[in-house]
């Protein structure tokens, strides 16, 4: 990661590491959801998100207001 004042930019090495991590997360999610009907999975995820919001989690905001889905706790 490269910092320029208040701005951070991923280096080529950082981007490669991010891509590897994203691929692994996607693989783990597929393995965890195997055999679970899509509707059941969607209901479970919605329930877990509601529980997280009840504990203070809010999606992070980027560029003045658009949610990125990154976790953030407002506690």
C-alpha positions as protocol buffer text, in pm:
chain_id: "A"
residue {
  index: 1
  type: UNK
  ca { x: 0 y: 0 z: 0 }
}
residue {
  index: 2
  type: UNK
  ca { x: 124 y: 345 z: -85 }
}
residue {
  index: 3
  type: UNK
  ca { x: 18 y: 654 z: 112 }
}
residue {
  index: 4
  type: UNK
  ca { x: 3 y: 1001 z: -38 }
}
residue {
  index: 5
  type: UNK
  ca { x: -129 y: 1233 z: 228 }
}
residue {
  index: 6
  type: UNK
  ca { x: -481 y: 1116 z: 318 }
}
residue {
  index: 7
  type: UNK
  ca { x: -502 y: 885 z: 18 }
}
residue {
  index: 8
  type: UNK
  ca { x: -393 y: 519 z: 8 }
}
residue {
  index: 9
  type: UNK
  ca { x: -330 y: 326 z: -311 }
}
residue {
  index: 10
  type: UNK
  ca { x: -257 y: -44 z: -348 }
}
residue {
  index: 11
  type: UNK
  ca { x: 79 y: -129 z: -499 }
}
residue {
  index: 12
  type: UNK
  ca { x: 103 y: -408 z: -757 }
}
residue {
  index: 13
  type: UNK
  ca { x: 206 y: -642 z: -475 }
}
residue {
  index: 14
  type: UNK
  ca { x: -85 y: -524 z: -262 }
}
residue {
  index: 15
  type: UNK
  ca { x: -331 y: -570 z: -550 }
}
residue {
  index: 16
  type: UNK
  ca { x: -202 y: -925 z: -609 }
}
residue {
  index: 17
  type: UNK
  ca { x: -242 y: -1007 z: -238 }
}
residue {
  index: 18
  type: UNK
  ca { x: -593 y: -860 z: -239 }
}
residue {
  index: 19
  type: UNK
  ca { x: -687 y: -1067 z: -546 }
}
residue {
  index: 20
  type: UNK
  ca { x: -555 y: -1387 z: -384 }
}
residue {
  index: 21
  type: UNK
  ca { x: -749 y: -1316 z: -65 }
}
residue {
  index: 22
  type: UNK
  ca { x: -1068 y: -1241 z: -263 }
}
residue {
  index: 23
  type: UNK
  ca { x: -1037 y: -1570 z: -450 }
}
residue {
  index: 24
  type: UNK
  ca { x: -992 y: -1760 z: -124 }
}
residue {
  index: 25
  type: UNK
  ca { x: -1292 y: -1590 z: 38 }
}
residue {
  index: 26
  type: UNK
  ca { x: -1508 y: -1676 z: -265 }
}
residue {
  index: 27
  type: UNK
  ca { x: -1392 y: -2039 z: -250 }
}
residue {
  index: 28
  type: UNK
  ca { x: -1466 y: -2067 z: 123 }
}
residue {
  index: 29
  type: UNK
  ca { x: -1811 y: -1911 z: 74 }
}
residue {
  index: 30
  type: UNK
  ca { x: -1891 y: -2163 z: -200 }
}
residue {
  index: 31
  type: UNK
  ca { x: -1777 y: -2451 z: 22 }
}
residue {
  index: 32
  type: UNK
  ca { x: -1981 y: -2324 z: 318 }
}
residue {
  index: 33
  type: UNK
  ca { x: -2296 y: -2282 z: 109 }
}
residue {
  index: 34
  type: UNK
  ca { x: -2272 y: -2616 z: -74 }
}
residue {
  index: 35
  type: UNK
  ca { x: -2599 y: -2807 z: -43 }
}
residue {
  index: 36
  type: UNK
  ca { x: -2792 y: -2512 z: 104 }
}
residue {
  index: 37
  type: UNK
  ca { x: -3088 y: -2401 z: -110 }
}
residue {
  index: 38
  type: UNK
  ca { x: -3043 y: -2047 z: -242 }
}
residue {
  index: 39
  type: UNK
  ca { x: -3354 y: -1918 z: -61 }
}
residue {
  index: 40
  type: UNK
  ca { x: -3238 y: -2063 z: 272 }
}
residue {
  index: 41
  type: UNK
  ca { x: -2894 y: -1910 z: 225 }
}
residue {
  index: 42
  type: UNK
  ca { x: -3046 y: -1568 z: 144 }
}
residue {
  index: 43
  type: UNK
  ca { x: -3269 y: -1586 z: 453 }
}
residue {
  index: 44
  type: UNK
  ca { x: -2974 y: -1681 z: 673 }
}
residue {
  index: 45
  type: UNK
  ca { x: -2759 y: -1397 z: 539 }
}
residue {
  index: 46
  type: UNK
  ca { x: -3041 y: -1144 z: 583 }
}
residue {
  index: 47
  type: UNK
  ca { x: -3095 y: -1264 z: 941 }
}
residue {
  index: 48
  type: UNK
  ca { x: -2724 y: -1241 z: 1023 }
}
residue {
  index: 49
  type: UNK
  ca { x: -2707 y: -891 z: 874 }
}
residue {
  index: 50
  type: UNK
  ca { x: -3004 y: -781 z: 1085 }
}
residue {
  index: 51
  type: UNK
  ca { x: -2837 y: -924 z: 1396 }
}
residue {
  index: 52
  type: UNK
  ca { x: -2512 y: -743 z: 1311 }
}
residue {
  index: 53
  type: UNK
  ca { x: -2701 y: -415 z: 1260 }
}
residue {
  index: 54
  type: UNK
  ca { x: -2870 y: -468 z: 1597 }
}
residue {
  index: 55
  type: UNK
  ca { x: -2518 y: -479 z: 1745 }
}
residue {
  index: 56
  type: UNK
  ca { x: -2415 y: -156 z: 1572 }
}
residue {
  index: 57
  type: UNK
  ca { x: -2266 y: -274 z: 1240 }
}
residue {
  index: 58
  type: UNK
  ca { x: -2318 y: -48 z: 941 }
}
residue {
  index: 59
  type: UNK
  ca { x: -2180 y: -81 z: 589 }
}
residue {
  index: 60
  type: UNK
  ca { x: -1884 y: 150 z: 536 }
}
residue {
  index: 61
  type: UNK
  ca { x: -1943 y: 447 z: 310 }
}
residue {
  index: 62
  type: UNK
  ca { x: -1716 y: 548 z: 26 }
}
residue {
  index: 63
  type: UNK
  ca { x: -1701 y: 877 z: -161 }
}
residue {
  index: 64
  type: UNK
  ca { x: -1954 y: 1057 z: 53 }
}
residue {
  index: 65
  type: UNK
  ca { x: -2227 y: 803 z: 93 }
}
residue {
  index: 66
  type: UNK
  ca { x: -2236 y: 499 z: -132 }
}
residue {
  index: 67
  type: UNK
  ca { x: -2217 y: 177 z: 76 }
}
residue {
  index: 68
  type: UNK
  ca { x: -1924 y: -49 z: -8 }
}
residue {
  index: 69
  type: UNK
  ca { x: -2032 y: -340 z: 208 }
}
residue {
  index: 70
  type: UNK
  ca { x: -1718 y: -318 z: 417 }
}
residue {
  index: 71
  type: UNK
  ca { x: -1794 y: -378 z: 784 }
}
residue {
  index: 72
  type: UNK
  ca { x: -1787 y: -96 z: 1034 }
}
residue {
  index: 73
  type: UNK
  ca { x: -1902 y: -86 z: 1396 }
}
residue {
  index: 74
  type: UNK
  ca { x: -2080 y: 226 z: 1522 }
}
residue {
  index: 75
  type: UNK
  ca { x: -2038 y: 165 z: 1891 }
}
